[in-house]
Amino acid sequence: MSRKGNCWDNACAESFFKTLKTEEGKLNGKYSADDVRQAVFFYVEGYYSRERIHSVLDYLSPNEYYSKNVA
């Protein structure tokens, strides 16, 4: 987190949380904390990192990108 007036450091985190809130329906306050925790885990580990494509990563999922560029 950056100090007041220096928002560029937070842009990636804010973008991720906006996407998470938009795409994950269980974050609307009607579910228990355990349900939300499980839904967020499956969203991040099951969908966001494995399947969802990202324009910054040449339209590949993070797992595909890192397996091609790190190996």
PDB file of N, CA, C, O and CB in Angstrom:
ATOM      1  N   MET A   1       0.833  -1.178   0.000  1.00  0.00           N
ATOM      2  CA  MET A   1       0.000   0.000   0.000  1.00  0.00           C
ATOM      3  C   MET A   1       0.880   1.244   0.000  1.00  0.00           C
ATOM      4  O   MET A   1       1.925   1.291   0.649  1.00  0.00           O
ATOM      5  CB  MET A   1      -0.949  -0.003   1.208  1.00  0.00           C
ATOM      6  N   SER A   2       0.444   2.214  -0.719  1.00  0.00           N
ATOM      7  CA  SER A   2       1.220   3.449  -0.798  1.00  0.00           C
ATOM      8  C   SER A   2       0.589   4.519   0.083  1.00  0.00           C
ATOM      9  O   SER A   2      -0.501   4.342   0.625  1.00  0.00           O
ATOM     10  CB  SER A   2       1.319   3.941  -2.258  1.00  0.00           C
ATOM     11  N   ARG A   3       1.295   5.621   0.209  1.00  0.00           N
ATOM     12  CA  ARG A   3       0.771   6.711   1.028  1.00  0.00           C
ATOM     13  C   ARG A   3      -0.282   7.501   0.238  1.00  0.00           C
ATOM     14  O   ARG A   3      -0.463   7.303  -0.963  1.00  0.00           O
ATOM     15  CB  ARG A   3       1.921   7.647   1.492  1.00  0.00           C
ATOM     16  N   LYS A   4      -0.943   8.365   0.925  1.00  0.00           N
ATOM     17  CA  LYS A   4      -2.008   9.177   0.339  1.00  0.00           C
ATOM     18  C   LYS A   4      -1.476   9.986  -0.839  1.00  0.00           C
ATOM     19  O   LYS A   4      -0.411  10.598  -0.763  1.00  0.00           O
ATOM     20  CB  LYS A   4      -2.619  10.113   1.397  1.00  0.00           C
ATOM     21  N   GLY A   5      -2.237   9.976  -1.923  1.00  0.00           N
ATOM     22  CA  GLY A   5      -1.861  10.740  -3.106  1.00  0.00           C
ATOM     23  C   GLY A   5      -0.955   9.995  -4.068  1.00  0.00           C
ATOM     24  O   GLY A   5      -0.613  10.532  -5.122  1.00  0.00           O
ATOM     25  N   ASN A   6      -0.562   8.789  -3.743  1.00  0.00           N
ATOM     26  CA  ASN A   6       0.314   7.996  -4.602  1.00  0.00           C
ATOM     27  C   ASN A   6      -0.388   6.675  -4.896  1.00  0.00           C
ATOM     28  O   ASN A   6      -0.066   5.651  -4.293  1.00  0.00           O
ATOM     29  CB  ASN A   6       1.716   7.759  -3.931  1.00  0.00           C
ATOM     30  N   CYS A   7      -1.330   6.694  -5.805  1.00  0.00           N
ATOM     31  CA  CYS A   7      -2.226   5.560  -6.011  1.00  0.00           C
ATOM     32  C   CYS A   7      -1.682   4.493  -6.952  1.00  0.00           C
ATOM     33  O   CYS A   7      -2.296   3.430  -7.051  1.00  0.00           O
ATOM     34  CB  CYS A   7      -3.524   6.050  -6.536  1.00  0.00           C
ATOM     35  N   TRP A   8      -0.591   4.704  -7.634  1.00  0.00           N
ATOM     36  CA  TRP A   8      -0.141   3.750  -8.645  1.00  0.00           C
ATOM     37  C   TRP A   8       0.249   2.403  -8.061  1.00  0.00           C
ATOM     38  O   TRP A   8       0.082   1.383  -8.730  1.00  0.00           O
ATOM     39  CB  TRP A   8       1.024   4.320  -9.399  1.00  0.00           C
ATOM     40  N   ASP A   9       0.757   2.363  -6.845  1.00  0.00           N
ATOM     41  CA  ASP A   9       1.141   1.098  -6.234  1.00  0.00           C
ATOM     42  C   ASP A   9      -0.066   0.200  -5.975  1.00  0.00           C
ATOM     43  O   ASP A   9       0.070  -1.023  -5.949  1.00  0.00           O
ATOM     44  CB  ASP A   9       1.884   1.352  -4.936  1.00  0.00           C
ATOM     45  N   ASN A  10      -1.226   0.783  -5.786  1.00  0.00           N
ATOM     46  CA  ASN A  10      -2.421   0.026  -5.440  1.00  0.00           C
ATOM     47  C   ASN A  10      -3.247  -0.375  -6.654  1.00  0.00           C
ATOM     48  O   ASN A  10      -4.231  -1.100  -6.501  1.00  0.00           O
ATOM     49  CB  ASN A  10      -3.269   0.824  -4.503  1.00  0.00           C
ATOM     50  N   ALA A  11      -2.891   0.060  -7.830  1.00  0.00           N
ATOM     51  CA  ALA A  11      -3.729  -0.154  -9.007  1.00  0.00           C
ATOM     52  C   ALA A  11      -3.965  -1.634  -9.305  1.00  0.00           C
ATOM     53  O   ALA A  11      -5.090  -2.019  -9.623  1.00  0.00           O
ATOM     54  CB  ALA A  11      -3.101   0.510 -10.207  1.00  0.00           C
ATOM     55  N   CYS A  12      -2.947  -2.457  -9.212  1.00  0.00           N
ATOM     56  CA  CYS A  12      -3.108  -3.898  -9.506  1.00  0.00           C
ATOM     57  C   CYS A  12      -4.019  -4.560  -8.485  1.00  0.00           C
ATOM     58  O   CYS A  12      -4.898  -5.341  -8.850  1.00  0.00           O
ATOM     59  CB  CYS A  12      -1.736  -4.609  -9.524  1.00  0.00           C
ATOM     60  N   ALA A  13      -3.817  -4.257  -7.221  1.00  0.00           N
ATOM     61  CA  ALA A  13      -4.647  -4.860  -6.178  1.00  0.00           C
ATOM     62  C   ALA A  13      -6.098  -4.391  -6.310  1.00  0.00           C
ATOM     63  O   ALA A  13      -7.021  -5.193  -6.169  1.00  0.00           O
ATOM     64  CB  ALA A  13      -4.096  -4.509  -4.777  1.00  0.00           C
ATOM     65  N   GLU A  14      -6.302  -3.123  -6.574  1.00  0.00           N
ATOM     66  CA  GLU A  14      -7.659  -2.608  -6.730  1.00  0.00           C
ATOM     67  C   GLU A  14      -8.343  -3.226  -7.944  1.00  0.00           C
ATOM     68  O   GLU A  14      -9.536  -3.527  -7.890  1.00  0.00           O
ATOM     69  CB  GLU A  14      -7.640  -1.084  -6.855  1.00  0.00           C
ATOM     70  N   SER A  15      -7.620  -3.415  -9.021  1.00  0.00           N
ATOM     71  CA  SER A  15      -8.177  -4.045 -10.214  1.00  0.00           C
ATOM     72  C   SER A  15      -8.584  -5.486  -9.927  1.00  0.00           C
ATOM     73  O   SER A  15      -9.654  -5.926 -10.347  1.00  0.00           O
ATOM     74  CB  SER A  15      -7.167  -4.000 -11.365  1.00  0.00           C
ATOM     75  N   PHE A  16      -7.729  -6.225  -9.209  1.00  0.00           N
ATOM     76  CA  PHE A  16      -8.054  -7.611  -8.872  1.00  0.00           C
ATOM     77  C   PHE A  16      -9.308  -7.684  -8.014  1.00  0.00           C
ATOM     78  O   PHE A  16     -10.198  -8.486  -8.297  1.00  0.00           O
ATOM     79  CB  PHE A  16      -6.882  -8.274  -8.146  1.00  0.00           C
ATOM     80  N   PHE A  17      -9.395  -6.864  -6.972  1.00  0.00           N
ATOM     81  CA  PHE A  17     -10.543  -6.933  -6.083  1.00  0.00           C
ATOM     82  C   PHE A  17     -11.825  -6.481  -6.774  1.00  0.00           C
ATOM     83  O   PHE A  17     -12.900  -6.992  -6.462  1.00  0.00           O
ATOM     84  CB  PHE A  17     -10.294  -6.089  -4.850  1.00  0.00           C
ATOM     85  N   LYS A  18     -11.736  -5.548  -7.692  1.00  0.00           N
ATOM     86  CA  LYS A  18     -12.910  -5.152  -8.478  1.00  0.00           C
ATOM     87  C   LYS A  18     -13.391  -6.326  -9.323  1.00  0.00           C
ATOM     88  O   LYS A  18     -14.590  -6.596  -9.387  1.00  0.00           O
ATOM     89  CB  LYS A  18     -12.584  -3.934  -9.382  1.00  0.00           C
ATOM     90  N   THR A  19     -12.460  -7.024  -9.971  1.00  0.00           N
ATOM     91  CA  THR A  19     -12.806  -8.191 -10.774  1.00  0.00           C
ATOM     92  C   THR A  19     -13.401  -9.284  -9.905  1.00  0.00           C
ATOM     93  O   THR A  19     -14.397  -9.902 -10.281  1.00  0.00           O
ATOM     94  CB  THR A  19     -11.578  -8.717 -11.515  1.00  0.00           C
ATOM     95  N   LEU A  20     -12.808  -9.525  -8.760  1.00  0.00           N
ATOM     96  CA  LEU A  20     -13.309 -10.547  -7.841  1.00  0.00           C
ATOM     97  C   LEU A  20     -14.736 -10.233  -7.411  1.00  0.00           C
ATOM     98  O   LEU A  20     -15.595 -11.115  -7.443  1.00  0.00           O
ATOM     99  CB  LEU A  20     -12.397 -10.658  -6.608  1.00  0.00           C
ATOM    100  N   LYS A  21     -15.002  -9.013  -7.018  1.00  0.00           N
ATOM    101  CA  LYS A  21     -16.338  -8.632  -6.571  1.00  0.00           C
ATOM    102  C   LYS A  21     -17.359  -8.717  -7.706  1.00  0.00           C
ATOM    103  O   LYS A  21     -18.522  -9.051  -7.474  1.00  0.00           O
ATOM    104  CB  LYS A  21     -16.316  -7.219  -5.996  1.00  0.00           C
ATOM    105  N   THR A  22     -16.926  -8.416  -8.929  1.00  0.00           N
ATOM    106  CA  THR A  22     -17.834  -8.453 -10.071  1.00  0.00           C
ATOM    107  C   THR A  22     -18.170  -9.881 -10.475  1.00  0.00           C
ATOM    108  O   THR A  22     -19.326 -10.188 -10.769  1.00  0.00           O
ATOM    109  CB  THR A  22     -17.224  -7.711 -11.249  1.00  0.00           C
ATOM    110  N   GLU A  23     -17.165 -10.759 -10.493  1.00  0.00           N
ATOM    111  CA  GLU A  23     -17.355 -12.106 -11.024  1.00  0.00           C
ATOM    112  C   GLU A  23     -17.807 -13.130  -9.989  1.00  0.00           C
ATOM    113  O   GLU A  23     -18.345 -14.172 -10.363  1.00  0.00           O
ATOM    114  CB  GLU A  23     -16.090 -12.572 -11.644  1.00  0.00           C
ATOM    115  N   GLU A  24     -17.609 -12.868  -8.717  1.00  0.00           N
ATOM    116  CA  GLU A  24     -17.965 -13.835  -7.679  1.00  0.00           C
ATOM    117  C   GLU A  24     -19.238 -13.388  -6.984  1.00  0.00           C
ATOM    118  O   GLU A  24     -19.236 -12.385  -6.271  1.00  0.00           O
ATOM    119  CB  GLU A  24     -16.817 -13.999  -6.656  1.00  0.00           C
ATOM    120  N   GLY A  25     -20.324 -14.120  -7.182  1.00  0.00           N
ATOM    121  CA  GLY A  25     -21.631 -13.731  -6.676  1.00  0.00           C
ATOM    122  C   GLY A  25     -21.826 -13.869  -5.180  1.00  0.00           C
ATOM    123  O   GLY A  25     -22.751 -13.269  -4.632  1.00  0.00           O
ATOM    124  N   LYS A  26     -20.986 -14.642  -4.496  1.00  0.00           N
ATOM    125  CA  LYS A  26     -21.188 -14.863  -3.064  1.00  0.00           C
ATOM    126  C   LYS A  26     -20.653 -13.724  -2.200  1.00  0.00           C
ATOM    127  O   LYS A  26     -20.652 -13.848  -0.976  1.00  0.00           O
ATOM    128  CB  LYS A  26     -20.529 -16.152  -2.653  1.00  0.00           C
ATOM    129  N   LEU A  27     -20.210 -12.647  -2.779  1.00  0.00           N
ATOM    130  CA  LEU A  27     -19.674 -11.537  -2.005  1.00  0.00           C
ATOM    131  C   LEU A  27     -20.710 -10.450  -1.758  1.00  0.00           C
ATOM    132  O   LEU A  27     -20.356  -9.291  -1.547  1.00  0.00           O
ATOM    133  CB  LEU A  27     -18.479 -10.951  -2.709  1.00  0.00           C
ATOM    134  N   ASN A  28     -21.972 -10.813  -1.784  1.00  0.00           N
ATOM    135  CA  ASN A  28     -23.027  -9.806  -1.652  1.00  0.00           C
ATOM    136  C   ASN A  28     -23.569  -9.658  -0.237  1.00  0.00           C
ATOM    137  O   ASN A  28     -24.551  -8.945  -0.031  1.00  0.00           O
ATOM    138  CB  ASN A  28     -24.151 -10.143  -2.571  1.00  0.00           C
ATOM    139  N   GLY A  29     -22.951 -10.318   0.749  1.00  0.00           N
ATOM    140  CA  GLY A  29     -23.375 -10.161   2.127  1.00  0.00           C
ATOM    141  C   GLY A  29     -24.437 -11.136   2.590  1.00  0.00           C
ATOM    142  O   GLY A  29     -24.856 -11.067   3.746  1.00  0.00           O
ATOM    143  N   LYS A  30     -24.889 -12.038   1.743  1.00  0.00           N
ATOM    144  CA  LYS A  30     -25.934 -12.989   2.104  1.00  0.00           C
ATOM    145  C   LYS A  30     -25.385 -14.347   2.528  1.00  0.00           C
ATOM    146  O   LYS A  30     -26.164 -15.238   2.867  1.00  0.00           O
ATOM    147  CB  LYS A  30     -26.875 -13.168   0.950  1.00  0.00           C
ATOM    148  N   TYR A  31     -24.071 -14.527   2.518  1.00  0.00           N
ATOM    149  CA  TYR A  31     -23.469 -15.813   2.820  1.00  0.00           C
ATOM    150  C   TYR A  31     -22.580 -15.715   4.048  1.00  0.00           C
ATOM    151  O   TYR A  31     -22.124 -14.633   4.420  1.00  0.00           O
ATOM    152  CB  TYR A  31     -22.671 -16.323   1.627  1.00  0.00           C
ATOM    153  N   SER A  32     -22.342 -16.863   4.671  1.00  0.00           N
ATOM    154  CA  SER A  32     -21.490 -16.885   5.864  1.00  0.00           C
ATOM    155  C   SER A  32     -20.031 -16.646   5.480  1.00  0.00           C
ATOM    156  O   SER A  32     -19.656 -16.744   4.311  1.00  0.00           O
ATOM    157  CB  SER A  32     -21.633 -18.233   6.612  1.00  0.00           C
ATOM    158  N   ALA A  33     -19.225 -16.331   6.483  1.00  0.00           N
ATOM    159  CA  ALA A  33     -17.804 -16.083   6.239  1.00  0.00           C
ATOM    160  C   ALA A  33     -17.113 -17.319   5.677  1.00  0.00           C
ATOM    161  O   ALA A  33     -16.239 -17.199   4.818  1.00  0.00           O
ATOM    162  CB  ALA A  33     -17.114 -15.641   7.528  1.00  0.00           C
ATOM    163  N   ASP A  34     -17.493 -18.500   6.147  1.00  0.00           N
ATOM    164  CA  ASP A  34     -16.890 -19.732   5.620  1.00  0.00           C
ATOM    165  C   ASP A  34     -17.253 -19.962   4.154  1.00  0.00           C
ATOM    166  O   ASP A  34     -16.410 -20.390   3.367  1.00  0.00           O
ATOM    167  CB  ASP A  34     -17.332 -20.935   6.455  1.00  0.00           C
ATOM    168  N   ASP A  35     -18.499 -19.682   3.785  1.00  0.00           N
ATOM    169  CA  ASP A  35     -18.911 -19.821   2.389  1.00  0.00           C
ATOM    170  C   ASP A  35     -18.140 -18.865   1.491  1.00  0.00           C
ATOM    171  O   ASP A  35     -17.703 -19.241   0.403  1.00  0.00           O
ATOM    172  CB  ASP A  35     -20.410 -19.573   2.249  1.00  0.00           C
ATOM    173  N   VAL A  36     -17.976 -17.633   1.948  1.00  0.00           N
ATOM    174  CA  VAL A  36     -17.246 -16.631   1.163  1.00  0.00           C
ATOM    175  C   VAL A  36     -15.777 -17.014   1.055  1.00  0.00           C
ATOM    176  O   VAL A  36     -15.191 -16.909  -0.023  1.00  0.00           O
ATOM    177  CB  VAL A  36     -17.388 -15.228   1.797  1.00  0.00           C
ATOM    178  N   ARG A  37     -15.175 -17.453   2.150  1.00  0.00           N
ATOM    179  CA  ARG A  37     -13.766 -17.864   2.141  1.00  0.00           C
ATOM    180  C   ARG A  37     -13.546 -19.001   1.143  1.00  0.00           C
ATOM    181  O   ARG A  37     -12.580 -18.983   0.380  1.00  0.00           O
ATOM    182  CB  ARG A  37     -13.318 -18.301   3.556  1.00  0.00           C
ATOM    183  N   GLN A  38     -14.433 -19.978   1.148  1.00  0.00           N
ATOM    184  CA  GLN A  38     -14.316 -21.108   0.224  1.00  0.00           C
ATOM    185  C   GLN A  38     -14.530 -20.650  -1.225  1.00  0.00           C
ATOM    186  O   GLN A  38     -13.812 -21.090  -2.124  1.00  0.00           O
ATOM    187  CB  GLN A  38     -15.335 -22.213   0.592  1.00  0.00           C
ATOM    188  N   ALA A  39     -15.494 -19.787  -1.452  1.00  0.00           N
ATOM    189  CA  ALA A  39     -15.757 -19.297  -2.805  1.00  0.00           C
ATOM    190  C   ALA A  39     -14.575 -18.504  -3.347  1.00  0.00           C
ATOM    191  O   ALA A  39     -14.209 -18.653  -4.513  1.00  0.00           O
ATOM    192  CB  ALA A  39     -17.017 -18.433  -2.821  1.00  0.00           C
ATOM    193  N   VAL A  40     -13.975 -17.661  -2.507  1.00  0.00           N
ATOM    194  CA  VAL A  40     -12.810 -16.879  -2.943  1.00  0.00           C
ATOM    195  C   VAL A  40     -11.638 -17.796  -3.232  1.00  0.00           C
ATOM    196  O   VAL A  40     -10.935 -17.596  -4.222  1.00  0.00           O
ATOM    197  CB  VAL A  40     -12.417 -15.836  -1.878  1.00  0.00           C
ATOM    198  N   PHE A  41     -11.408 -18.797  -2.395  1.00  0.00           N
ATOM    199  CA  PHE A  41     -10.328 -19.750  -2.636  1.00  0.00           C
ATOM    200  C   PHE A  41     -10.503 -20.449  -3.974  1.00  0.00           C
ATOM    201  O   PHE A  41      -9.562 -20.511  -4.766  1.00  0.00           O
ATOM    202  CB  PHE A  41     -10.265 -20.781  -1.511  1.00  0.00           C
ATOM    203  N   PHE A  42     -11.698 -20.978  -4.240  1.00  0.00           N
ATOM    204  CA  PHE A  42     -11.934 -21.679  -5.506  1.00  0.00           C
ATOM    205  C   PHE A  42     -11.869 -20.735  -6.701  1.00  0.00           C
ATOM    206  O   PHE A  42     -11.456 -21.135  -7.789  1.00  0.00           O
ATOM    207  CB  PHE A  42     -13.287 -22.375  -5.476  1.00  0.00           C
ATOM    208  N   TYR A  43     -12.280 -19.475  -6.498  1.00  0.00           N
ATOM    209  CA  TYR A  43     -12.184 -18.499  -7.588  1.00  0.00           C
ATOM    210  C   TYR A  43     -10.725 -18.236  -7.944  1.00  0.00           C
ATOM    211  O   TYR A  43     -10.354 -18.266  -9.118  1.00  0.00           O
ATOM    212  CB  TYR A  43     -12.883 -17.180  -7.200  1.00  0.00           C
ATOM    213  N   VAL A  44      -9.898 -17.978  -6.933  1.00  0.00           N
ATOM    214  CA  VAL A  44      -8.494 -17.636  -7.176  1.00  0.00           C
ATOM    215  C   VAL A  44      -7.711 -18.850  -7.657  1.00  0.00           C
ATOM    216  O   VAL A  44      -7.024 -18.776  -8.676  1.00  0.00           O
ATOM    217  CB  VAL A  44      -7.850 -17.067  -5.905  1.00  0.00           C
ATOM    218  N   GLU A  45      -7.805 -19.964  -6.942  1.00  0.00           N
ATOM    219  CA  GLU A  45      -7.003 -21.142  -7.270  1.00  0.00           C
ATOM    220  C   GLU A  45      -7.560 -21.939  -8.442  1.00  0.00           C
ATOM    221  O   GLU A  45      -6.795 -22.515  -9.216  1.00  0.00           O
ATOM    222  CB  GLU A  45      -6.899 -22.034  -6.067  1.00  0.00           C
ATOM    223  N   GLY A  46      -8.878 -21.979  -8.580  1.00  0.00           N
ATOM    224  CA  GLY A  46      -9.479 -22.809  -9.615  1.00  0.00           C
ATOM    225  C   GLY A  46      -9.752 -22.110 -10.923  1.00  0.00           C
ATOM    226  O   GLY A  46      -9.665 -22.722 -11.987  1.00  0.00           O
ATOM    227  N   TYR A  47     -10.082 -20.833 -10.858  1.00  0.00           N
ATOM    228  CA  TYR A  47     -10.465 -20.136 -12.082  1.00  0.00           C
ATOM    229  C   TYR A  47      -9.461 -19.049 -12.471  1.00  0.00           C
ATOM    230  O   TYR A  47      -8.945 -19.058 -13.589  1.00  0.00           O
ATOM    231  CB  TYR A  47     -11.843 -19.525 -11.917  1.00  0.00           C
ATOM    232  N   TYR A  48      -9.180 -18.114 -11.562  1.00  0.00           N
ATOM    233  CA  TYR A  48      -8.372 -16.946 -11.892  1.00  0.00           C
ATOM    234  C   TYR A  48      -6.961 -17.338 -12.314  1.00  0.00           C
ATOM    235  O   TYR A  48      -6.428 -16.765 -13.264  1.00  0.00           O
ATOM    236  CB  TYR A  48      -8.313 -15.999 -10.707  1.00  0.00           C
ATOM    237  N   SER A  49      -6.347 -18.292 -11.637  1.00  0.00           N
ATOM    238  CA  SER A  49      -4.965 -18.669 -11.940  1.00  0.00           C
ATOM    239  C   SER A  49      -4.854 -19.748 -13.008  1.00  0.00           C
ATOM    240  O   SER A  49      -3.805 -19.878 -13.639  1.00  0.00           O
ATOM    241  CB  SER A  49      -4.285 -19.139 -10.689  1.00  0.00           C
ATOM    242  N   ARG A  50      -5.904 -20.517 -13.221  1.00  0.00           N
ATOM    243  CA  ARG A  50      -5.806 -21.655 -14.140  1.00  0.00           C
ATOM    244  C   ARG A  50      -6.504 -21.442 -15.482  1.00  0.00           C
ATOM    245  O   ARG A  50      -6.040 -21.941 -16.506  1.00  0.00           O
ATOM    246  CB  ARG A  50      -6.376 -22.866 -13.486  1.00  0.00           C
ATOM    247  N   GLU A  51      -7.608 -20.710 -15.484  1.00  0.00           N
ATOM    248  CA  GLU A  51      -8.415 -20.627 -16.700  1.00  0.00           C
ATOM    249  C   GLU A  51      -8.563 -19.219 -17.271  1.00  0.00           C
ATOM    250  O   GLU A  51      -8.521 -19.043 -18.488  1.00  0.00           O
ATOM    251  CB  GLU A  51      -9.764 -21.176 -16.427  1.00  0.00           C
ATOM    252  N   ARG A  52      -8.734 -18.218 -16.414  1.00  0.00           N
ATOM    253  CA  ARG A  52      -9.049 -16.861 -16.876  1.00  0.00           C
ATOM    254  C   ARG A  52      -7.856 -16.267 -17.608  1.00  0.00           C
ATOM    255  O   ARG A  52      -6.743 -16.231 -17.083  1.00  0.00           O
ATOM    256  CB  ARG A  52      -9.453 -15.956 -15.690  1.00  0.00           C
ATOM    257  N   ILE A  53      -8.102 -15.803 -18.826  1.00  0.00           N
ATOM    258  CA  ILE A  53      -7.020 -15.209 -19.603  1.00  0.00           C
ATOM    259  C   ILE A  53      -6.829 -13.749 -19.198  1.00  0.00           C
ATOM    260  O   ILE A  53      -7.773 -13.083 -18.771  1.00  0.00           O
ATOM    261  CB  ILE A  53      -7.309 -15.320 -21.120  1.00  0.00           C
ATOM    262  N   HIS A  54      -5.594 -13.261 -19.338  1.00  0.00           N
ATOM    263  CA  HIS A  54      -5.243 -11.898 -18.947  1.00  0.00           C
ATOM    264  C   HIS A  54      -4.561 -11.215 -20.130  1.00  0.00           C
ATOM    265  O   HIS A  54      -3.645 -11.776 -20.731  1.00  0.00           O
ATOM    266  CB  HIS A  54      -4.317 -11.891 -17.683  1.00  0.00           C
ATOM    267  N   SER A  55      -5.001 -10.026 -20.457  1.00  0.00           N
ATOM    268  CA  SER A  55      -4.436  -9.314 -21.602  1.00  0.00           C
ATOM    269  C   SER A  55      -2.961  -8.970 -21.381  1.00  0.00           C
ATOM    270  O   SER A  55      -2.187  -8.941 -22.338  1.00  0.00           O
ATOM    271  CB  SER A  55      -5.233  -8.040 -21.873  1.00  0.00           C
ATOM    272  N   VAL A  56      -2.567  -8.713 -20.144  1.00  0.00           N
ATOM    273  CA  VAL A  56      -1.177  -8.372 -19.847  1.00  0.00           C
ATOM    274  C   VAL A  56      -0.249  -9.562 -20.110  1.00  0.00           C
ATOM    275  O   VAL A  56       0.934  -9.380 -20.397  1.00  0.00           O
ATOM    276  CB  VAL A  56      -1.042  -7.909 -18.387  1.00  0.00           C
ATOM    277  N   LEU A  57      -0.786 -10.766 -20.012  1.00  0.00           N
ATOM    278  CA  LEU A  57       0.005 -11.990 -20.197  1.00  0.00           C
ATOM    279  C   LEU A  57      -0.188 -12.576 -21.593  1.00  0.00           C
ATOM    280  O   LEU A  57      -0.179 -13.796 -21.760  1.00  0.00           O
ATOM    281  CB  LEU A  57      -0.375 -13.034 -19.139  1.00  0.00           C
ATOM    282  N   ASP A  58      -0.361 -11.725 -22.585  1.00  0.00           N
ATOM    283  CA  ASP A  58      -0.554 -12.160 -23.970  1.00  0.00           C
ATOM    284  C   ASP A  58      -1.763 -13.076 -24.119  1.00  0.00           C
ATOM    285  O   ASP A  58      -1.727 -14.038 -24.887  1.00  0.00           O
ATOM    286  CB  ASP A  58       0.691 -12.870 -24.473  1.00  0.00           C
ATOM    287  N   TYR A  59      -2.819 -12.781 -23.393  1.00  0.00           N
ATOM    288  CA  TYR A  59      -4.079 -13.514 -23.446  1.00  0.00           C
ATOM    289  C   TYR A  59      -3.903 -14.997 -23.115  1.00  0.00           C
ATOM    290  O   TYR A  59      -4.483 -15.868 -23.764  1.00  0.00           O
ATOM    291  CB  TYR A  59      -4.703 -13.366 -24.818  1.00  0.00           C
ATOM    292  N   LEU A  60      -3.095 -15.260 -22.098  1.00  0.00           N
ATOM    293  CA  LEU A  60      -2.917 -16.598 -21.548  1.00  0.00           C
ATOM    294  C   LEU A  60      -3.332 -16.564 -20.079  1.00  0.00           C
ATOM    295  O   LEU A  60      -3.367 -15.500 -19.461  1.00  0.00           O
ATOM    296  CB  LEU A  60      -1.435 -17.092 -21.709  1.00  0.00           C
ATOM    297  N   SER A  61      -3.642 -17.721 -19.532  1.00  0.00           N
ATOM    298  CA  SER A  61      -3.879 -17.774 -18.092  1.00  0.00           C
ATOM    299  C   SER A  61      -2.529 -17.654 -17.391  1.00  0.00           C
ATOM    300  O   SER A  61      -1.502 -17.937 -18.007  1.00  0.00           O
ATOM    301  CB  SER A  61      -4.622 -19.098 -17.678  1.00  0.00           C
ATOM    302  N   PRO A  62      -2.497 -17.244 -16.123  1.00  0.00           N
ATOM    303  CA  PRO A  62      -1.213 -17.134 -15.424  1.00  0.00           C
ATOM    304  C   PRO A  62      -0.423 -18.441 -15.417  1.00  0.00           C
ATOM    305  O   PRO A  62       0.796 -18.420 -15.590  1.00  0.00           O
ATOM    306  CB  PRO A  62      -1.444 -16.681 -14.002  1.00  0.00           C
ATOM    307  N   ASN A  63      -1.089 -19.570 -15.222  1.00  0.00           N
ATOM    308  CA  ASN A  63      -0.374 -20.853 -15.220  1.00  0.00           C
ATOM    309  C   ASN A  63       0.257 -21.143 -16.577  1.00  0.00           C
ATOM    310  O   ASN A  63       1.398 -21.601 -16.642  1.00  0.00           O
ATOM    311  CB  ASN A  63      -1.323 -21.991 -14.836  1.00  0.00           C
ATOM    312  N   GLU A  64      -0.474 -20.882 -17.665  1.00  0.00           N
ATOM    313  CA  GLU A  64       0.076 -21.109 -19.006  1.00  0.00           C
ATOM    314  C   GLU A  64       1.263 -20.179 -19.266  1.00  0.00           C
ATOM    315  O   GLU A  64       2.287 -20.599 -19.805  1.00  0.00           O
ATOM    316  CB  GLU A  64      -1.016 -20.897 -20.084  1.00  0.00           C
ATOM    317  N   TYR A  65       1.114 -18.936 -18.883  1.00  0.00           N
ATOM    318  CA  TYR A  65       2.173 -17.952 -19.115  1.00  0.00           C
ATOM    319  C   TYR A  65       3.456 -18.334 -18.396  1.00  0.00           C
ATOM    320  O   TYR A  65       4.534 -18.339 -18.990  1.00  0.00           O
ATOM    321  CB  TYR A  65       1.721 -16.568 -18.664  1.00  0.00           C
ATOM    322  N   TYR A  66       3.333 -18.656 -17.113  1.00  0.00           N
ATOM    323  CA  TYR A  66       4.531 -18.975 -16.336  1.00  0.00           C
ATOM    324  C   TYR A  66       5.159 -20.292 -16.754  1.00  0.00           C
ATOM    325  O   TYR A  66       6.378 -20.441 -16.676  1.00  0.00           O
ATOM    326  CB  TYR A  66       4.199 -19.021 -14.866  1.00  0.00           C
ATOM    327  N   SER A  67       4.353 -21.254 -17.197  1.00  0.00           N
ATOM    328  CA  SER A  67       4.930 -22.511 -17.645  1.00  0.00           C
ATOM    329  C   SER A  67       5.704 -22.324 -18.967  1.00  0.00           C
ATOM    330  O   SER A  67       6.681 -23.030 -19.216  1.00  0.00           O
ATOM    331  CB  SER A  67       3.822 -23.568 -17.814  1.00  0.00           C
ATOM    332  N   LYS A  68       5.269 -21.385 -19.801  1.00  0.00           N
ATOM    333  CA  LYS A  68       5.974 -21.116 -21.068  1.00  0.00           C
ATOM    334  C   LYS A  68       7.208 -20.238 -20.874  1.00  0.00           C
ATOM    335  O   LYS A  68       8.205 -20.409 -21.575  1.00  0.00           O
ATOM    336  CB  LYS A  68       5.029 -20.448 -22.059  1.00  0.00           C
ATOM    337  N   ASN A  69       7.148 -19.302 -19.931  1.00  0.00           N
ATOM    338  CA  ASN A  69       8.211 -18.304 -19.803  1.00  0.00           C
ATOM    339  C   ASN A  69       9.215 -18.591 -18.701  1.00  0.00           C
ATOM    340  O   ASN A  69      10.309 -18.027 -18.719  1.00  0.00           O
ATOM    341  CB  ASN A  69       7.611 -16.974 -19.565  1.00  0.00           C
ATOM    342  N   VAL A  70       8.892 -19.427 -17.762  1.00  0.00           N
ATOM    343  CA  VAL A  70       9.822 -19.720 -16.679  1.00  0.00           C
ATOM    344  C   VAL A  70      10.596 -20.993 -16.960  1.00  0.00           C
ATOM    345  O   VAL A  70      11.775 -21.097 -16.622  1.00  0.00           O
ATOM    346  CB  VAL A  70       9.081 -19.840 -15.353  1.00  0.00           C
ATOM    347  N   ALA A  71       9.945 -21.950 -17.572  1.00  0.00           N
ATOM    348  CA  ALA A  71      10.582 -23.259 -17.813  1.00  0.00           C
ATOM    349  C   ALA A  71      11.645 -23.186 -18.879  1.00  0.00           C
ATOM    350  O   ALA A  71      12.271 -24.197 -19.197  1.00  0.00           O
ATOM    351  CB  ALA A  71       9.547 -24.288 -18.211  1.00  0.00           C
TER     352      ALA A  71
END
